């Protein structure tokens, strides 16, 4: 089947397969992603407390890792990207 453009494709899909053709194939990614997102949602607070060692504010160790991440994101990636171009 040949299409003349995006809107022609949409029209032919709707005409031949109905409105549900636009959501064909969406179920497998949803089935894979939903348990992962749910687990992340329900465990976030527990991991947060674990990583902060029960402290209500970030500990020096947590601040250290935040600074390392900040250094990598701000300093190293732009330098690396300049070498790619």
C-alpha positions in Angstrom: 0.0 0.0 0.0 1.4 3.4 -1.0 0.9 6.5 1.0 1.0 10.1 -0.4 1.9 11.5 3.0 1.3 11.3 6.8 -2.3 12.4 6.7 -3.0 9.9 3.8 -1.5 7.2 5.9 -3.7 8.1 8.9 -6.8 8.2 6.7 -6.0 4.8 5.1 -5.2 3.2 8.5 -8.5 4.5 9.9 -10.5 3.4 6.9 -9.0 -0.1 6.7 -8.3 -1.0 10.3 -10.3 1.4 12.4 -9.4 3.7 15.2 -7.5 1.0 17.2 -4.9 0.7 14.5 -3.3 3.8 15.9 -2.5 2.0 19.2 -1.4 -1.3 17.6 1.7 -2.6 19.4 1.4 -0.3 22.5 0.4 -3.1 24.9 3.8 -4.9 25.1 5.8 -1.8 26.1 3.2 -0.9 28.6 3.3 -4.4 30.1 7.1 -4.2 30.3 7.3 -0.7 31.6 4.5 -0.6 34.2 6.1 -3.1 36.8 9.4 -1.3 36.6 7.8 2.2 37.1 5.6 0.8 40.0 8.6 -0.7 41.7 10.6 2.5 41.3 7.6 4.6 42.7 7.1 2.4 45.7 10.8 2.0 46.6 12.0 5.6 46.1 11.5 6.8 49.6 13.2 3.7 51.1 16.2 4.1 48.8 16.3 7.8 49.6 16.5 7.1 53.4 19.1 4.4 52.8 21.3 6.6 50.7 21.1 9.4 53.2 21.7 7.1 56.1 18.5 8.1 57.8 19.4 11.7 58.0 16.8 14.3 57.0 19.5 16.3 55.1 22.2 15.0 52.8 25.2 13.6 54.5 28.8 14.6 53.6 29.1 11.3 51.6 25.9 12.1 49.6 27.2 15.6 49.0 30.5 14.2 47.7 28.7 12.0 45.2 26.5 14.9 44.1 29.6 17.0 43.5 31.3 14.2 41.5 28.1 13.9 39.3 28.0 17.7 38.9 31.7 17.7 37.9 31.2 15.0 35.3 28.1 16.6 33.9 29.4 20.1 33.7 33.1 19.7 33.0 33.7 16.4 31.3 30.8 16.0 28.9 31.3 19.3 27.0 35.0 18.5 26.7 34.2 15.1 25.4 31.6 16.4 23.0 34.1 19.0 21.6 36.4 16.1 20.6 33.7 14.3 18.7 33.0 17.3 16.4 
